[in-house]
Amino acid sequence: MAGIFKAYDIRGIYGKTLTDDLMYRIGRAFATFIKCRTVVVGRDMRPHSVPLFEALARGLTEQGVDVIDLGVCSTPMTYFAVGSLGADAGVMITASHNPGEWNGMKMTRDRAIPISGATGIQDIERIVNANAFAPAATRAGAVHKHDIVSAYVAHIRPVAALQRPLRIAADMANGMGIVEARVLDGVIAMDKLFDTLDGTFPNHEANPLLHETYAALEAKMRGQTYDFGVAFDGDADRVGFTDENGKIIPMDIITALIAEDLLARTKGVVFYDLRSSWAVKEVIQASGGTPMMSRVGHAFIKQQMRDHDGLFAGELSGHYYFKHNYYTESSSMAVLCVANIVSRSKRPLSELVKPIQKYFASGEINSEVHDTAKVLNLLRDRFQKEGRLLELDGVSVEFADWWFNVRASNTEPLIRLNLEAKSRSRMEQKRDELLALIRQA
């Protein structure tokens, strides 16, 4: 079981590091730690999500917990179910974008508050390792099936306010975007790619962070008339966008675009992760909102949104968080927001994002290092007197015409660099300088 209890979820290879017996024990440990009476459980389309659900439910019900079985659904639907049904906790059985042999679980408390490594996953791991379960209940819990899809569709669809018909291309990646996109049925004309549920991911990895993920979508859009394209990840809590020509739009630029639209109707706090373009903060401010920077990771962002009653948040990885969905992700709501914007304009999406894309970003660049702490200390010492230092997540330093963030991976000996500048030449110069420092440390 080594290594499956991670910073934000539990994830392993089915039959090897994650077995049915281990899932049963995790169920008992989850109930012991959370002290819950009702748990909502959804699952993705992977073949082994079924036996893992059965094992988890056996562990939970043995502890006297009633299980609300959502069946196959997206991760945002599970979060919505926890909040709307008033459950004590929630579990989504999924390994997100990981290859088909992987599986795992994302967990929440009541109100869809995420459980992270620091707020419960490490405790659950200790209980499992020590077999320190609370005694089995004298009355076993029951499993009740519940259809959440129709309620979720009814919850999100009213966001649609299209001023004209749109046509989009949508890559479902054989994943839960197929179910998540039921929100869009009848609202937006969709030409769908890979829209058969298949947990082996026979066509491509379901990860919209990878540029190669978009190859089939770009090919489908080439020479045809679409308003934009979308690509969902495996469990549909992330979504990537392309413009009408199939060109990938950076996810922080979509954050700015959605923020501008939401703030036109309701003023409030909008969060953006610290890897985002300067332009995101500028758009939020210009739209009358209050921009607030967050560290990377959904557990941190969701907590900050609750603390400050945030209206919306966007993360560079394609997570879009809405107060409307219990401060959690809704990829279909993000698609509707973009659709609303495009439908009201006579200009195509490429022209709408052009004013926001005024700086030059390196993208996230990984470097394998022996000692991440040494690298962070080196960069802090080297640059803190030259610019404005921020240590919200790793080391960030802001200068007059460029900035960078360097942070360590949670799971691997990697350093991740993000850098932006006001000119391409400055970005490339500073990118190369930083990478040399990192890789020679």
C-alpha positions as CSV (number, residue, x, y, z in Angstrom):
1,M,0.0,0.0,0.0
2,A,3.1,2.2,0.0
3,G,2.6,5.5,-1.8
4,I,-1.2,5.3,-2.5
5,F,-2.2,7.8,0.2
6,K,-1.4,11.1,-1.5
7,A,-1.6,14.8,-0.8
8,Y,-5.1,15.2,-2.3
9,D,-6.5,11.6,-2.8
10,I,-5.8,7.9,-2.6
11,R,-4.5,6.5,-5.9
12,G,-2.9,3.2,-6.9
13,I,-2.8,0.4,-9.5
14,Y,-5.8,-1.9,-9.1
15,G,-4.9,-5.5,-8.0
16,K,-1.4,-4.4,-7.0
17,T,-1.2,-1.3,-4.7
18,L,-4.9,-1.0,-4.5
19,T,-6.9,-4.1,-3.8
20,D,-10.5,-4.9,-2.9
21,D,-9.5,-5.9,0.6
22,L,-7.6,-2.7,1.1
23,M,-10.6,-0.7,-0.1
24,Y,-12.7,-2.5,2.4
25,R,-10.3,-1.5,5.2
26,I,-10.2,2.0,3.9
27,G,-14.0,2.1,4.2
28,R,-13.8,1.0,7.8
29,A,-11.0,3.5,8.5
30,F,-13.0,6.3,6.8
31,A,-16.0,5.7,8.9
32,T,-13.9,5.4,12.0
33,F,-12.1,8.8,11.3
34,I,-15.1,10.8,10.0
35,K,-17.6,9.3,12.4
36,C,-20.2,9.6,9.7
37,R,-23.7,8.2,9.4
38,T,-24.4,8.7,5.7
39,V,-21.8,8.7,2.9
40,V,-22.4,9.6,-0.8
41,V,-20.4,7.3,-3.1
42,G,-20.0,7.9,-6.9
43,R,-17.7,6.1,-9.3
44,D,-16.2,6.5,-12.7
45,M,-16.4,4.1,-15.7
46,R,-13.3,2.0,-15.0
47,P,-14.2,-1.7,-14.9
48,H,-12.7,-2.2,-11.4
49,S,-14.6,0.8,-10.0
50,V,-17.5,-1.7,-9.4
51,P,-15.7,-4.2,-7.2
52,L,-14.0,-1.3,-5.4
53,F,-17.3,0.3,-4.7
54,E,-18.6,-3.1,-3.3
55,A,-15.6,-3.4,-1.1
56,L,-15.8,0.2,0.1
57,A,-19.5,-0.1,0.8
58,R,-19.0,-3.3,2.7
59,G,-16.4,-1.6,5.0
60,L,-18.7,1.5,5.5
61,T,-21.9,-0.5,6.2
62,E,-20.0,-2.8,8.6
63,Q,-19.4,0.4,10.7
64,G,-23.1,1.2,10.6
65,V,-22.8,3.8,7.8
66,D,-25.6,4.2,5.3
67,V,-24.3,4.5,1.7
68,I,-26.0,6.6,-0.9
69,D,-24.9,4.9,-4.2
70,L,-24.8,7.4,-7.0
71,G,-23.6,4.9,-9.6
72,V,-21.6,6.1,-12.5
73,C,-21.3,9.9,-12.4
74,S,-18.7,12.7,-12.7
75,T,-16.7,14.0,-9.7
76,P,-18.6,17.4,-9.7
77,M,-21.8,15.4,-9.4
78,T,-20.5,13.7,-6.3
79,Y,-19.6,17.0,-4.7
80,F,-23.1,18.4,-5.6
81,A,-24.7,15.3,-4.1
82,V,-22.8,15.7,-0.8
83,G,-24.0,19.3,-0.5
84,S,-27.5,19.0,-1.8
85,L,-28.4,15.8,0.1
86,G,-26.9,16.9,3.3
87,A,-24.7,13.8,3.6
88,D,-21.9,13.6,6.3
89,A,-19.3,12.8,3.7
90,G,-18.6,11.8,0.1
91,V,-16.3,9.5,-1.9
92,M,-15.7,9.5,-5.6
93,I,-14.0,6.3,-6.8
94,T,-11.7,7.4,-9.6
95,A,-8.1,7.8,-10.6
96,S,-9.0,11.0,-12.7
97,H,-6.8,11.1,-15.8
98,N,-4.5,8.2,-14.8
99,P,-4.2,5.3,-17.2
100,G,-6.9,2.5,-17.0
101,E,-5.0,0.2,-14.7
102,W,-5.2,2.9,-11.9
103,N,-8.0,3.7,-9.5
104,G,-8.5,5.5,-6.3
105,M,-10.8,7.8,-4.4
106,K,-11.4,11.5,-3.8
107,M,-13.0,12.2,-0.4
108,T,-14.9,15.0,1.3
109,R,-16.5,15.8,4.6
110,D,-20.0,17.3,4.8
111,R,-20.8,20.3,2.5
112,A,-18.2,18.8,0.0
113,I,-15.3,20.1,2.1
114,P,-12.2,18.2,0.7
115,I,-10.2,15.8,2.8
116,S,-6.5,16.2,2.0
117,G,-3.3,14.6,3.3
118,A,-3.1,17.1,6.1
119,T,-6.8,17.0,7.0
120,G,-7.5,13.3,7.1
121,I,-5.8,11.1,4.5
122,Q,-2.8,10.6,6.7
123,D,-5.1,9.7,9.6
124,I,-7.0,7.2,7.5
125,E,-3.7,5.7,6.4
126,R,-2.6,5.3,10.1
127,I,-5.9,3.6,11.0
128,V,-5.6,1.2,8.1
129,N,-2.0,0.3,8.9
130,A,-2.8,-0.3,12.5
131,N,-6.1,-2.0,11.9
132,A,-7.4,0.5,14.5
133,F,-11.0,0.5,13.4
134,A,-13.9,1.4,15.7
135,P,-15.8,-1.7,16.7
136,A,-18.3,-2.9,14.0
137,A,-21.8,-1.6,14.5
138,T,-24.5,-3.7,16.0
139,R,-26.7,-2.5,13.2
140,A,-25.1,-2.6,9.8
141,G,-25.7,0.3,7.4
142,A,-27.7,0.0,4.2
143,V,-27.0,0.9,0.6
144,H,-29.5,3.1,-1.2
145,K,-29.3,3.9,-4.9
146,H,-29.8,7.5,-5.9
147,D,-29.9,9.2,-9.3
148,I,-28.0,12.5,-9.0
149,V,-27.5,13.2,-12.7
150,S,-31.0,14.7,-13.3
151,A,-30.8,16.9,-10.2
152,Y,-27.3,18.1,-11.1
153,V,-28.4,18.9,-14.6
154,A,-31.3,20.9,-13.2
155,H,-28.9,22.7,-10.8
156,I,-26.3,23.8,-13.4
157,R,-28.3,24.2,-16.6
158,P,-30.0,27.5,-15.6
159,V,-26.6,29.2,-15.9
160,A,-27.1,29.0,-19.6
161,A,-28.0,32.3,-21.1
162,L,-27.1,31.9,-24.8
163,Q,-28.0,34.8,-27.1
164,R,-27.6,32.7,-30.3
165,P,-27.1,29.0,-31.2
166,L,-23.6,27.6,-30.8
167,R,-21.9,24.6,-32.1
168,I,-18.9,23.1,-30.3
169,A,-16.6,20.1,-30.7
170,A,-16.3,18.1,-27.5
171,D,-13.7,15.4,-26.7
172,M,-15.0,13.2,-24.0
173,A,-11.9,10.9,-23.9
174,N,-14.2,7.9,-23.1
175,G,-14.5,9.3,-19.6
176,M,-17.0,11.0,-17.3
177,G,-17.4,14.1,-19.5
178,I,-19.9,12.0,-21.3
179,V,-22.2,12.2,-18.2
180,E,-21.1,15.7,-17.2
181,A,-22.0,17.0,-20.6
182,R,-25.7,16.0,-20.2
183,V,-26.0,19.5,-18.7
184,L,-25.2,20.8,-22.2
185,D,-27.6,18.6,-24.1
186,G,-30.3,20.7,-25.8
187,V,-28.4,23.9,-24.9
188,I,-25.4,23.7,-27.2
189,A,-25.0,21.7,-30.4
190,M,-22.1,19.3,-29.8
191,D,-20.1,17.1,-32.1
192,K,-18.7,14.6,-29.8
193,L,-15.4,12.6,-29.9
194,F,-14.9,9.3,-28.0
195,D,-18.3,9.4,-26.3
196,T,-18.5,5.8,-25.3
197,L,-17.6,5.1,-21.6
198,D,-14.5,3.0,-21.6
199,G,-12.2,3.0,-18.5
200,T,-9.3,1.6,-20.6
201,F,-9.0,4.9,-22.4
202,P,-8.5,3.3,-25.8
203,N,-8.0,6.6,-27.8
204,H,-5.8,8.8,-25.7
205,E,-5.0,9.8,-22.1
206,A,-7.8,11.9,-20.6
207,N,-5.6,14.8,-19.5
208,P,-6.3,18.2,-20.9
209,L,-3.0,19.5,-19.5
210,L,-1.1,17.6,-22.2
211,H,-1.0,19.3,-25.6
212,E,-1.1,15.9,-27.4
213,T,-4.5,15.2,-25.8
214,Y,-6.0,17.8,-28.2
215,A,-4.7,16.3,-31.4
216,A,-7.9,14.5,-32.3
217,L,-10.0,17.5,-31.3
218,E,-7.9,19.9,-33.4
219,A,-8.1,17.5,-36.4
220,K,-11.9,17.3,-36.0
221,M,-12.2,21.1,-35.9
222,R,-9.9,21.7,-38.9
223,G,-11.8,23.0,-41.9
224,Q,-15.2,23.0,-40.1
225,T,-17.2,25.7,-38.4
226,Y,-17.3,25.5,-34.6
227,D,-17.5,28.2,-32.0
228,F,-15.0,26.5,-29.7
229,G,-13.7,23.1,-28.5
230,V,-13.6,21.4,-25.1
231,A,-11.7,18.5,-23.7
232,F,-12.7,16.8,-20.5
233,D,-10.4,14.8,-18.2
234,G,-11.2,11.3,-16.9
235,D,-13.5,12.2,-14.1
236,A,-14.7,15.5,-15.6
237,D,-13.6,17.8,-12.8
238,R,-11.3,19.5,-15.3
239,V,-11.8,20.9,-18.8
240,G,-9.6,22.4,-21.4
241,F,-10.7,24.8,-24.2
242,T,-9.7,25.6,-27.7
243,D,-10.7,28.5,-29.8
244,E,-12.8,28.2,-33.0
245,N,-9.6,27.2,-34.9
246,G,-8.7,24.4,-32.5
247,K,-5.9,26.4,-30.9
248,I,-5.5,25.6,-27.2
249,I,-6.3,28.5,-24.9
250,P,-4.3,28.5,-21.6
251,M,-6.4,27.7,-18.7
252,D,-5.6,30.8,-16.7
253,I,-6.8,32.9,-19.7
254,I,-10.2,31.1,-19.4
255,T,-10.2,31.9,-15.7
256,A,-9.9,35.6,-16.6
257,L,-12.6,35.3,-19.2
258,I,-15.1,33.6,-16.9
259,A,-14.3,36.0,-14.0
260,E,-15.0,39.0,-16.2
261,D,-18.4,37.6,-17.2
262,L,-19.5,36.6,-13.7
263,L,-18.3,39.9,-12.2
264,A,-20.4,41.8,-14.7
265,R,-23.5,40.6,-12.7
266,T,-22.2,39.9,-9.2
267,K,-19.2,41.5,-7.6
268,G,-17.1,39.4,-5.2
269,V,-13.8,37.7,-4.6
270,V,-12.2,35.7,-7.3
271,F,-9.2,33.4,-6.6
272,Y,-6.5,32.5,-9.1
273,D,-3.6,30.2,-8.4
274,L,-0.1,31.7,-8.1
275,R,1.0,30.3,-11.5
276,S,-1.5,32.4,-13.4
277,S,-0.7,35.3,-15.7
278,W,-0.6,38.8,-14.4
279,A,-3.5,39.4,-16.8
280,V,-5.8,37.4,-14.6
281,K,-5.5,39.7,-11.6
282,E,-5.7,42.7,-14.0
283,V,-9.0,41.5,-15.5
284,I,-10.6,40.8,-12.1
285,Q,-9.7,44.2,-10.9
286,A,-10.9,45.9,-14.1
287,S,-14.2,44.0,-13.7
288,G,-14.8,45.3,-10.2
289,G,-13.9,42.1,-8.4
290,T,-11.4,41.4,-5.6
291,P,-8.5,39.3,-6.9
292,M,-7.0,36.9,-4.4
293,M,-4.0,34.6,-5.0
294,S,-4.1,31.0,-3.8
295,R,-1.5,28.3,-3.6
296,V,-1.8,25.3,-5.9
297,G,-4.2,22.5,-4.9
298,H,-7.9,22.1,-4.7
299,A,-8.1,21.6,-1.0
300,F,-6.4,25.0,-0.4
301,I,-8.4,26.9,-3.0
302,K,-11.7,25.5,-1.7
303,Q,-10.9,26.4,1.8
304,Q,-9.9,29.9,0.8
305,M,-13.1,30.3,-1.2
306,R,-15.1,29.4,1.9
307,D,-13.1,31.6,4.2
308,H,-13.7,34.6,1.9
309,D,-17.1,33.7,0.3
310,G,-15.4,33.5,-3.1
311,L,-17.5,33.7,-6.2
312,F,-15.3,31.8,-8.5
313,A,-11.7,30.3,-8.7
314,G,-9.6,29.0,-11.5
315,E,-6.5,26.8,-11.5
316,L,-3.9,26.5,-14.2
317,S,-4.6,22.8,-14.4
318,G,-8.2,23.3,-15.7
319,H,-10.1,23.1,-12.4
320,Y,-12.8,25.8,-12.3
321,Y,-14.5,26.3,-8.9
322,F,-17.9,27.9,-8.4
323,K,-19.7,29.0,-5.2
324,H,-22.8,27.8,-7.0
325,N,-21.6,24.2,-6.8
326,Y,-20.6,24.2,-3.1
327,Y,-17.3,25.9,-3.8
328,T,-16.2,22.9,-5.9
329,E,-15.6,22.2,-9.6
330,S,-18.2,22.1,-12.3
331,S,-16.6,21.7,-15.8
332,S,-20.0,21.9,-17.5
333,M,-20.7,25.2,-15.7
334,A,-17.4,26.5,-17.0
335,V,-18.4,25.5,-20.5
336,L,-21.7,27.3,-20.2
337,C,-20.0,30.4,-19.0
338,V,-17.7,30.4,-22.0
339,A,-20.7,29.7,-24.3
340,N,-22.6,32.6,-22.8
341,I,-19.7,34.9,-23.5
342,V,-19.2,33.8,-27.1
343,S,-23.0,33.9,-27.9
344,R,-23.2,37.5,-26.9
345,S,-20.3,38.6,-29.0
346,K,-19.9,39.1,-32.7
347,R,-16.2,38.3,-32.4
348,P,-14.9,34.7,-32.2
349,L,-13.4,33.3,-29.1
350,S,-9.8,33.8,-30.5
351,E,-10.5,37.6,-30.6
352,L,-12.1,37.6,-27.2
353,V,-9.0,36.1,-25.5
354,K,-6.5,38.1,-27.5
355,P,-6.5,41.2,-25.2
356,I,-5.9,38.9,-22.2
357,Q,-3.0,37.1,-23.7
358,K,-0.7,40.1,-23.6
359,Y,2.2,38.5,-21.7
360,F,4.5,35.6,-22.5
361,A,4.5,32.5,-20.4
362,S,7.0,29.6,-20.2
363,G,4.4,27.0,-19.3
364,E,5.1,24.6,-16.5
365,I,8.6,23.1,-16.9
366,N,9.7,20.2,-14.7
367,S,13.3,19.5,-13.7
368,E,14.4,16.4,-11.8
369,V,16.6,17.4,-8.8
370,H,18.3,15.6,-5.9
371,D,17.4,18.1,-3.2
372,T,14.3,20.3,-3.8
373,A,14.9,22.2,-0.5
374,K,18.4,23.1,-1.6
375,V,17.1,24.5,-5.0
376,L,14.4,26.6,-3.3
377,N,16.9,28.0,-0.8
378,L,19.3,28.9,-3.6
379,L,16.7,30.7,-5.6
380,R,15.4,32.6,-2.6
381,D,18.9,33.8,-1.7
382,R,19.7,34.7,-5.3
383,F,16.6,36.8,-6.1
384,Q,14.9,38.0,-2.9
385,K,16.9,41.3,-2.9
386,E,16.2,42.0,-6.5
387,G,12.4,41.6,-6.5
388,R,9.3,41.1,-4.3
389,L,9.5,37.7,-2.6
390,L,6.4,35.6,-1.9
391,E,6.5,32.1,-0.3
392,L,2.9,31.1,-0.5
393,D,3.8,27.9,-2.4
394,G,7.5,27.4,-3.1
395,V,9.4,30.5,-4.0
396,S,7.9,33.3,-6.1
397,V,9.7,36.5,-7.0
398,E,8.1,39.4,-8.9
399,F,10.1,42.0,-10.9
400,A,9.0,45.0,-13.0
401,D,8.9,43.1,-16.2
402,W,8.9,39.4,-15.3
403,W,8.1,37.0,-12.5
404,F,8.6,33.3,-11.6
405,N,7.4,30.6,-9.3
406,V,9.3,27.5,-8.4
407,R,7.7,24.8,-6.3
408,A,8.4,21.2,-5.4
409,S,6.2,18.3,-6.6
410,N,4.2,16.7,-3.8
411,T,5.0,13.2,-5.0
412,E,8.2,13.2,-7.1
413,P,11.8,14.7,-6.8
414,L,10.8,17.4,-9.3
415,I,11.0,21.1,-9.3
416,R,8.2,22.9,-11.3
417,L,9.0,26.3,-12.9
418,N,6.4,28.8,-14.1
419,L,7.7,32.1,-15.5
420,E,6.1,35.0,-17.3
421,A,7.5,38.3,-18.9
422,K,6.3,41.3,-20.8
423,S,8.3,40.3,-23.9
424,R,9.1,36.9,-25.5
425,S,12.8,37.6,-25.5
426,R,12.8,38.4,-21.8
427,M,10.8,35.3,-21.0
428,E,13.2,33.1,-22.9
429,Q,16.2,34.7,-21.4
430,K,15.0,34.4,-17.8
431,R,13.6,30.9,-18.4
432,D,16.9,29.6,-19.6
433,E,18.7,31.4,-16.7
434,L,16.4,29.9,-14.1
435,L,16.6,26.4,-15.6
436,A,20.4,26.5,-15.6
437,L,20.4,27.5,-11.9
438,I,17.9,24.7,-11.0
439,R,19.6,22.0,-12.9
440,Q,23.1,22.8,-11.8
441,A,22.2,23.0,-8.1
